[in-house]
Amino acid sequence: QVQLVESGGGLVQAGGSLRLSCAASGYTTNINDMGWYRQAPGKQRELVVGINRGGNTLYADSVKGRFTISRDNAKNTVYLQMNALKPEDTAVYYCWSVADREYLGQGTQVTVSS
């Protein structure tokens, strides 16, 4: 089992920045991919960005150039720096990892006011 704990969500004005963190614990040895999903009210959950153990990344088109993912393998932690936030970025953000199976965290709310 892998446990994921997110932090760093909150309320910010459009154009502002937030940094999310996600710490993995438990059976972390086999974690390969990590990243973030988000789900806005009334919408399906979508992949925001993923990063593998080697540092290769995949960003959703909607966040390219604004969001940056980083990863500290020694700490089993992944970070999401979100800049130039827009109201449409408002969602619950879920940390995601793949080890023996996929795991999702509890989620952290990000609200961007216009």
C-alpha positions as CSV (number, residue, x, y, z in Angstrom):
1,Q,0.0,0.0,0.0
2,V,1.0,3.6,-0.7
3,Q,-0.4,6.5,1.1
4,L,-0.4,10.0,-0.6
5,V,-0.8,13.2,1.4
6,E,-1.3,16.5,-0.5
7,S,-0.8,20.0,0.9
8,G,-0.7,23.5,-0.4
9,G,-4.1,24.1,-1.9
10,G,-6.1,27.3,-1.2
11,L,-7.7,30.4,-2.5
12,V,-5.8,32.7,-4.9
13,Q,-6.7,35.5,-7.3
14,A,-6.3,35.0,-11.0
15,G,-2.7,35.5,-12.1
16,G,-1.4,34.3,-8.7
17,S,0.6,31.2,-7.8
18,L,0.3,28.2,-5.6
19,R,2.6,25.3,-4.9
20,L,1.2,21.8,-4.1
21,S,3.2,19.1,-2.4
22,C,2.5,15.4,-2.2
23,A,4.4,13.0,0.1
24,A,4.2,9.3,-0.5
25,S,4.6,6.8,2.3
26,G,4.2,3.1,2.8
27,Y,5.4,0.7,0.1
28,T,7.2,3.4,-1.9
29,T,10.0,1.3,-3.3
30,N,8.2,0.4,-6.5
31,I,6.7,3.8,-7.2
32,N,7.4,4.8,-10.8
33,D,5.1,7.4,-12.1
34,M,3.7,10.3,-10.0
35,G,1.7,13.3,-10.8
36,W,-1.5,15.2,-10.4
37,Y,-5.1,14.9,-11.5
38,R,-7.8,17.4,-11.0
39,Q,-11.6,17.4,-11.1
40,A,-13.6,20.5,-11.4
41,P,-17.3,20.6,-10.5
42,G,-19.4,18.8,-13.0
43,K,-16.4,17.7,-15.0
44,Q,-14.5,14.5,-15.4
45,R,-11.2,14.0,-13.6
46,E,-8.3,14.9,-15.9
47,L,-4.6,14.3,-15.8
48,V,-2.7,17.6,-15.2
49,V,0.8,16.3,-15.3
50,G,2.8,13.2,-14.8
51,I,6.5,12.5,-14.1
52,N,8.3,9.2,-14.1
53,R,11.2,8.3,-11.9
54,G,13.7,9.4,-14.6
55,G,12.1,12.9,-14.7
56,N,10.3,12.7,-18.0
57,T,7.1,14.7,-17.9
58,L,3.8,14.9,-19.6
59,Y,1.6,18.0,-19.3
60,A,-1.9,18.7,-20.3
61,D,-2.0,21.3,-23.0
62,S,-4.1,23.6,-20.8
63,V,-1.3,24.0,-18.2
64,K,1.8,23.9,-20.4
65,G,4.0,26.9,-19.7
66,R,2.2,27.7,-16.4
67,F,2.6,24.6,-14.3
68,T,5.8,22.9,-13.4
69,I,6.2,19.5,-11.8
70,S,9.2,18.4,-9.8
71,R,10.1,15.3,-7.9
72,D,12.4,14.4,-5.1
73,N,12.8,10.6,-5.3
74,A,14.8,10.4,-2.0
75,K,11.9,12.0,-0.2
76,N,9.2,10.3,-2.3
77,T,7.7,13.7,-2.8
78,V,6.3,15.5,-5.8
79,Y,5.6,19.2,-6.2
80,L,3.4,21.2,-8.5
81,Q,4.3,24.9,-9.0
82,M,1.3,26.6,-10.5
83,N,1.7,30.1,-11.9
84,A,-0.5,32.4,-13.8
85,L,-3.5,30.7,-12.4
86,K,-6.9,31.1,-14.1
87,P,-10.4,30.6,-12.8
88,E,-10.7,27.5,-14.9
89,D,-7.9,25.9,-12.9
90,T,-10.3,25.8,-10.0
91,A,-10.7,22.1,-9.0
92,V,-9.8,19.5,-6.5
93,Y,-6.2,18.4,-7.2
94,Y,-5.3,14.8,-6.5
95,C,-1.9,13.4,-6.2
96,W,-1.4,10.2,-8.2
97,S,1.2,7.5,-8.2
98,V,1.8,4.1,-9.8
99,A,3.4,1.4,-7.9
100,D,1.9,-2.1,-7.8
101,R,-1.3,-0.3,-8.9
102,E,-2.6,3.3,-9.2
103,Y,-3.1,5.4,-6.1
104,L,-4.8,8.7,-5.5
105,G,-4.6,11.0,-2.6
106,Q,-7.5,12.6,-0.8
107,G,-7.3,15.8,-2.8
108,T,-6.7,19.4,-2.0
109,Q,-9.0,22.2,-3.1
110,V,-7.6,25.0,-5.4
111,T,-9.8,27.9,-6.0
112,V,-8.9,30.7,-8.3
113,S,-11.1,33.8,-8.1
114,S,-11.5,36.2,-11.0
